[in-house]
Amino acid sequence: MTTSNTANNVVELQAKDLPAYCPNPAMPLWSSHPRVFLDLSHSGSATCSYCGTQYKLAPGTVLKGH
């Protein structure tokens, strides 16, 4: 998992980081909110509805279905 600090945080995820959820383990405890799972399977990105953190799949990441 890679986090880039911009105006809106963007977290780049690898296949090993899935299933994606927010708050992620790198976030400080004081900024916690209820855990929400994020669906990256359709567009390769998702935004947390609580804090606005954007999550996206790293280039070349392959999702494997069941």
C-alpha positions as CSV (number, residue, x, y, z in Angstrom):
1,M,0.0,0.0,0.0
2,T,1.4,3.4,-1.0
3,T,0.0,6.7,0.2
4,S,0.7,10.0,-1.5
5,N,0.0,13.1,0.5
6,T,-1.9,15.6,-1.7
7,A,-4.9,17.8,-0.9
8,N,-6.9,14.6,-1.0
9,N,-5.1,11.5,0.1
10,V,-4.7,8.8,-2.6
11,V,-3.9,5.3,-1.5
12,E,-2.5,3.0,-4.2
13,L,-3.3,-0.7,-3.6
14,Q,-1.7,-3.9,-4.7
15,A,-3.6,-7.2,-5.0
16,K,-2.2,-8.3,-1.6
17,D,-3.9,-5.3,0.0
18,L,-7.4,-6.5,-1.0
19,P,-10.1,-6.5,0.2
20,A,-9.8,-2.7,0.4
21,Y,-11.2,-0.9,3.4
22,C,-11.0,2.5,5.1
23,P,-9.7,3.6,7.5
24,N,-6.6,1.8,6.4
25,P,-3.8,0.5,8.8
26,A,-1.6,3.5,8.0
27,M,-4.1,6.0,9.3
28,P,-3.7,7.4,12.8
29,L,-6.1,6.2,15.4
30,W,-7.5,9.7,16.2
31,S,-8.8,10.0,12.6
32,S,-10.8,6.7,12.7
33,H,-14.3,6.3,11.5
34,P,-16.4,3.1,11.1
35,R,-14.8,0.6,8.7
36,V,-16.2,0.6,5.2
37,F,-15.2,-1.9,2.5
38,L,-14.5,-0.4,-0.9
39,D,-15.4,-2.0,-4.3
40,L,-12.5,-1.5,-6.7
41,S,-13.6,-4.2,-9.2
42,H,-15.5,-2.0,-11.7
43,S,-13.4,1.1,-12.2
44,G,-10.2,0.3,-10.3
45,S,-10.8,3.2,-7.8
46,A,-13.1,4.2,-5.0
47,T,-13.6,7.0,-2.5
48,C,-14.3,6.6,1.2
49,S,-17.7,8.2,1.9
50,Y,-16.5,9.2,5.5
51,C,-13.2,10.9,5.0
52,G,-12.8,11.3,1.2
53,T,-9.6,9.2,0.9
54,Q,-9.3,7.9,-2.6
55,Y,-8.2,4.3,-3.2
56,K,-7.0,3.1,-6.6
57,L,-5.3,-0.1,-7.9
58,A,-1.7,0.2,-8.8
59,P,-0.9,0.0,-12.5
60,G,-0.7,-3.6,-13.6
61,T,-2.6,-5.0,-10.7
62,V,-4.7,-8.0,-11.7
63,L,-7.9,-8.8,-9.7
64,K,-8.8,-12.5,-9.5
65,G,-12.4,-13.5,-9.1
66,H,-13.8,-16.6,-7.4
